[in-house]
Amino acid sequence: MVPEALMREVKRTEVTRVAIDSITPFEYLTESQKEFRIKLLTLIDLLSKENVTLLATAERRRTDFEMIEFIPEDFLFDGLILMGRLRKAVSFERVLSIVKMRGTGHSELLHPVKISDRGLIVETTRE
Protein backbone atom coordinates (compact mmCIF):
# COMPACT_ATOMS: atom_id res chain seq x y z
CA MET A 1 0.00 0.00 0.00
CA VAL A 2 1.49 3.33 -1.04
CA PRO A 3 -0.35 6.09 0.84
CA GLU A 4 2.17 8.77 -0.27
CA ALA A 5 1.06 8.69 -3.93
CA LEU A 6 -2.60 8.51 -2.95
CA MET A 7 -2.25 11.40 -0.50
CA ARG A 8 -0.56 13.60 -3.12
CA GLU A 9 -3.50 12.97 -5.46
CA VAL A 10 -6.04 13.59 -2.67
CA LYS A 11 -4.47 16.95 -1.86
CA ARG A 12 -4.04 17.92 -5.51
CA THR A 13 -7.65 17.18 -6.47
CA GLU A 14 -9.26 18.02 -3.10
CA VAL A 15 -11.41 14.88 -3.15
CA THR A 16 -13.70 14.17 -0.22
CA ARG A 17 -14.20 10.44 -0.80
CA VAL A 18 -11.86 7.58 -1.73
CA ALA A 19 -13.00 4.07 -2.65
CA ILE A 20 -10.63 1.10 -2.69
CA ASP A 21 -11.95 -2.11 -4.22
CA SER A 22 -10.46 -4.24 -2.71
CA ILE A 23 -7.90 -3.95 0.10
CA THR A 24 -7.46 -7.74 0.09
CA PRO A 25 -4.61 -7.81 -2.51
CA PHE A 26 -2.63 -5.31 -0.40
CA GLU A 27 -2.24 -8.01 2.25
CA TYR A 28 -0.12 -9.99 -0.19
CA LEU A 29 2.20 -7.02 -0.78
CA THR A 30 3.27 -6.86 2.85
CA GLU A 31 5.61 -9.14 4.76
CA SER A 32 3.24 -9.81 7.66
CA GLN A 33 -0.27 -9.26 8.97
CA LYS A 34 1.15 -6.76 11.45
CA GLU A 35 2.76 -4.71 8.66
CA PHE A 36 -0.48 -4.80 6.66
CA ARG A 37 -2.50 -3.54 9.64
CA ILE A 38 -0.01 -0.76 10.36
CA LYS A 39 -0.09 0.42 6.72
CA LEU A 40 -3.88 0.24 6.63
CA LEU A 41 -4.18 2.19 9.89
CA THR A 42 -1.73 4.78 8.55
CA LEU A 43 -3.80 5.18 5.38
CA ILE A 44 -7.03 5.55 7.38
CA ASP A 45 -5.39 8.10 9.67
CA LEU A 46 -3.94 10.16 6.80
CA LEU A 47 -7.27 10.28 4.99
CA SER A 48 -9.11 11.14 8.19
CA LYS A 49 -6.78 14.09 8.83
CA GLU A 50 -7.70 15.40 5.36
CA ASN A 51 -11.44 14.93 6.13
CA VAL A 52 -11.68 12.27 3.42
CA THR A 53 -14.18 9.44 3.75
CA LEU A 54 -12.74 6.03 2.87
CA LEU A 55 -14.89 3.24 1.50
CA ALA A 56 -12.99 -0.03 1.22
CA THR A 57 -14.11 -3.48 0.21
CA ALA A 58 -12.50 -6.74 1.27
CA GLU A 59 -13.14 -10.38 0.61
CA ARG A 60 -14.24 -12.71 3.39
CA ARG A 61 -13.84 -16.44 3.54
CA ARG A 62 -17.08 -16.75 5.53
CA THR A 63 -20.16 -14.58 5.38
CA ASP A 64 -22.30 -16.39 7.92
CA PHE A 65 -24.59 -13.67 9.26
CA GLU A 66 -25.39 -15.62 12.42
CA MET A 67 -21.77 -16.30 13.40
CA ILE A 68 -19.70 -13.33 12.30
CA GLU A 69 -15.98 -13.84 12.87
CA PHE A 70 -14.31 -10.49 13.29
CA ILE A 71 -10.78 -9.95 12.04
CA PRO A 72 -8.48 -7.27 13.50
CA GLU A 73 -8.94 -4.97 10.46
CA ASP A 74 -12.66 -4.72 11.23
CA PHE A 75 -11.87 -2.61 14.28
CA LEU A 76 -9.92 -0.04 12.25
CA PHE A 77 -13.02 1.17 10.39
CA ASP A 78 -15.95 3.23 11.67
CA GLY A 79 -18.45 1.17 9.72
CA LEU A 80 -18.69 -2.46 8.69
CA ILE A 81 -21.22 -3.69 6.13
CA LEU A 82 -21.33 -7.38 5.31
CA MET A 83 -22.73 -8.67 2.04
CA GLY A 84 -23.38 -12.33 1.39
CA ARG A 85 -25.92 -14.90 0.29
CA LEU A 86 -28.67 -16.72 2.14
CA ARG A 87 -30.15 -20.01 1.02
CA LYS A 88 -33.83 -19.72 0.06
CA ALA A 89 -35.15 -23.21 -0.64
CA VAL A 90 -33.36 -24.20 -3.88
CA SER A 91 -31.78 -20.81 -4.63
CA PHE A 92 -29.79 -18.06 -2.97
CA GLU A 93 -30.62 -14.43 -2.18
CA ARG A 94 -28.00 -11.71 -1.85
CA VAL A 95 -28.35 -9.75 1.39
CA LEU A 96 -26.61 -6.89 3.15
CA SER A 97 -26.19 -6.35 6.89
CA ILE A 98 -24.85 -3.27 8.67
CA VAL A 99 -22.71 -4.84 11.37
CA LYS A 100 -21.51 -1.56 12.87
CA MET A 101 -21.66 2.15 12.14
CA ARG A 102 -20.00 4.26 14.81
CA GLY A 103 -21.82 7.36 15.94
CA THR A 104 -25.14 6.70 14.25
CA GLY A 105 -28.15 4.46 14.56
CA HIS A 106 -28.62 1.88 11.83
CA SER A 107 -30.79 -0.98 10.75
CA GLU A 108 -30.25 -4.34 12.43
CA LEU A 109 -32.10 -6.18 9.65
CA LEU A 110 -30.86 -8.17 6.69
CA HIS A 111 -31.65 -6.25 3.50
CA PRO A 112 -32.14 -8.05 0.16
CA VAL A 113 -29.77 -6.77 -2.53
CA LYS A 114 -30.01 -6.92 -6.31
CA ILE A 115 -27.15 -6.25 -8.70
CA SER A 116 -28.49 -4.69 -11.89
CA ASP A 117 -27.26 -2.68 -14.84
CA ARG A 118 -28.11 0.40 -12.72
CA GLY A 119 -25.81 -0.78 -9.93
CA LEU A 120 -26.48 -2.12 -6.46
CA ILE A 121 -30.10 -1.89 -5.35
CA VAL A 122 -30.71 -2.35 -1.61
CA GLU A 123 -34.32 -3.17 -0.81
CA THR A 124 -35.54 -1.40 2.28
CA THR A 125 -37.53 -3.23 4.88
CA ARG A 126 -39.62 -1.84 7.71
CA GLU A 127 -38.26 -2.22 11.23
C-alpha positions as CSV (number, residue, x, y, z in Angstrom):
1,M,0.0,0.0,0.0
2,V,1.5,3.3,-1.0
3,P,-0.3,6.1,0.8
4,E,2.2,8.8,-0.3
5,A,1.1,8.7,-3.9
6,L,-2.6,8.5,-2.9
7,M,-2.3,11.4,-0.5
8,R,-0.6,13.6,-3.1
9,E,-3.5,13.0,-5.5
10,V,-6.0,13.6,-2.7
11,K,-4.5,16.9,-1.9
12,R,-4.0,17.9,-5.5
13,T,-7.7,17.2,-6.5
14,E,-9.3,18.0,-3.1
15,V,-11.4,14.9,-3.2
16,T,-13.7,14.2,-0.2
17,R,-14.2,10.4,-0.8
18,V,-11.9,7.6,-1.7
19,A,-13.0,4.1,-2.6
20,I,-10.6,1.1,-2.7
21,D,-12.0,-2.1,-4.2
22,S,-10.5,-4.2,-2.7
23,I,-7.9,-4.0,0.1
24,T,-7.5,-7.7,0.1
25,P,-4.6,-7.8,-2.5
26,F,-2.6,-5.3,-0.4
27,E,-2.2,-8.0,2.2
28,Y,-0.1,-10.0,-0.2
29,L,2.2,-7.0,-0.8
30,T,3.3,-6.9,2.8
31,E,5.6,-9.1,4.8
32,S,3.2,-9.8,7.7
33,Q,-0.3,-9.3,9.0
34,K,1.1,-6.8,11.4
35,E,2.8,-4.7,8.7
36,F,-0.5,-4.8,6.7
37,R,-2.5,-3.5,9.6
38,I,0.0,-0.8,10.4
39,K,-0.1,0.4,6.7
40,L,-3.9,0.2,6.6
41,L,-4.2,2.2,9.9
42,T,-1.7,4.8,8.5
43,L,-3.8,5.2,5.4
44,I,-7.0,5.5,7.4
45,D,-5.4,8.1,9.7
46,L,-3.9,10.2,6.8
47,L,-7.3,10.3,5.0
48,S,-9.1,11.1,8.2
49,K,-6.8,14.1,8.8
50,E,-7.7,15.4,5.4
51,N,-11.4,14.9,6.1
52,V,-11.7,12.3,3.4
53,T,-14.2,9.4,3.7
54,L,-12.7,6.0,2.9
55,L,-14.9,3.2,1.5
56,A,-13.0,0.0,1.2
57,T,-14.1,-3.5,0.2
58,A,-12.5,-6.7,1.3
59,E,-13.1,-10.4,0.6
60,R,-14.2,-12.7,3.4
61,R,-13.8,-16.4,3.5
62,R,-17.1,-16.8,5.5
63,T,-20.2,-14.6,5.4
64,D,-22.3,-16.4,7.9
65,F,-24.6,-13.7,9.3
66,E,-25.4,-15.6,12.4
67,M,-21.8,-16.3,13.4
68,I,-19.7,-13.3,12.3
69,E,-16.0,-13.8,12.9
70,F,-14.3,-10.5,13.3
71,I,-10.8,-9.9,12.0
72,P,-8.5,-7.3,13.5
73,E,-8.9,-5.0,10.5
74,D,-12.7,-4.7,11.2
75,F,-11.9,-2.6,14.3
76,L,-9.9,0.0,12.3
77,F,-13.0,1.2,10.4
78,D,-15.9,3.2,11.7
79,G,-18.4,1.2,9.7
80,L,-18.7,-2.5,8.7
81,I,-21.2,-3.7,6.1
82,L,-21.3,-7.4,5.3
83,M,-22.7,-8.7,2.0
84,G,-23.4,-12.3,1.4
85,R,-25.9,-14.9,0.3
86,L,-28.7,-16.7,2.1
87,R,-30.2,-20.0,1.0
88,K,-33.8,-19.7,0.1
89,A,-35.2,-23.2,-0.6
90,V,-33.4,-24.2,-3.9
91,S,-31.8,-20.8,-4.6
92,F,-29.8,-18.1,-3.0
93,E,-30.6,-14.4,-2.2
94,R,-28.0,-11.7,-1.8
95,V,-28.4,-9.8,1.4
96,L,-26.6,-6.9,3.2
97,S,-26.2,-6.3,6.9
98,I,-24.9,-3.3,8.7
99,V,-22.7,-4.8,11.4
100,K,-21.5,-1.6,12.9
101,M,-21.7,2.1,12.1
102,R,-20.0,4.3,14.8
103,G,-21.8,7.4,15.9
104,T,-25.1,6.7,14.3
105,G,-28.2,4.5,14.6
106,H,-28.6,1.9,11.8
107,S,-30.8,-1.0,10.7
108,E,-30.2,-4.3,12.4
109,L,-32.1,-6.2,9.7
110,L,-30.9,-8.2,6.7
111,H,-31.7,-6.3,3.5
112,P,-32.1,-8.1,0.2
113,V,-29.8,-6.8,-2.5
114,K,-30.0,-6.9,-6.3
115,I,-27.2,-6.3,-8.7
116,S,-28.5,-4.7,-11.9
117,D,-27.3,-2.7,-14.8
118,R,-28.1,0.4,-12.7
119,G,-25.8,-0.8,-9.9
120,L,-26.5,-2.1,-6.5
121,I,-30.1,-1.9,-5.3
122,V,-30.7,-2.3,-1.6
123,E,-34.3,-3.2,-0.8
124,T,-35.5,-1.4,2.3
125,T,-37.5,-3.2,4.9
126,R,-39.6,-1.8,7.7
127,E,-38.3,-2.2,11.2
